[in-house]
């Protein structure tokens, strides 16, 4: 008896795209045909078979790998063992070529020469970004979901920190009410919202107003960088600030809008018990017409 007949349902959506039994069978066929039989090769084959591409026609490998892992964990497919790590984004990380020197940086943001964001575009920069987040960010490192942009914060004296943006949260009550979209509208346009999932200033950096300045630099860069990389326009940024650990001061200083708090239940909660920390929800529109771009008609 197949898993579908045993009560394991086939999702009607997979990472935001329509999904059905025929898609599942195509994925199973690609797993069998993959050579070499590795998860990365399966993801490439699945993107080709399902025409899972971005606006520029490039395979959406990250989304495909996330979707395949979900199907694997649901027992609907069987993936080969991961070739590296443990398959959940928490495998051993290769460290950067060189760690920044822990030399105190103090003063005000105006004292910093050459302050800039450098996009993570090669393996060396990626290892440094991953390593800094793994070592110094309180949430640690996990791969950012979906379409993403990562930056290292630099000045003339070296690296000051790291900031990263990935796919937006699927459903957030206060955000969705503020935008004014319904479920269908959100599903169609969520890709135009980007989540600030990680923001780190290194522990020896004590520079007044630096955090809000970095947020402003990122907001100025993201529309152009995202369009160049993914061929789509992003119009709204979001982030979640854990309470009471952080006050969200730098987001307020950078003119992000505070919308309220999450429920604290998390997306997988089944008992409606508030088991997770509540988080303040902040958003930053990148254009005055962001609601129209998100499909909201007023």
Buried (B, 14 or more C-beta within 10 A) or exposed (E): EEBEEEEEEBBEEBBBBEBEEEBBEBBBEBBEEBEEBBBBBBBBBBBEBBEBEBEEEEBBBBBBBBBBBBBBEEEBBEBBEBEEEEBEBEEEBEEBEEEBEEEEBEEEBEEBEEBBBEBBEEEEBBBBBBBBBBBBBEEEBBBBBBBBBBBBBBBEBEBBBBBBBBBBBEEBEBBBEBBEBEEEBBBEBBBBBBBBBBBBBBEBBEBEBBBBBBBBBBBEBBBEBBBEBBEBBBBBBBBBBBBEEEEBEBBBBBEBEBBBBBBBBEEEEEEEEEEBBBBBBBBBBBEEEBBEBBBBEE
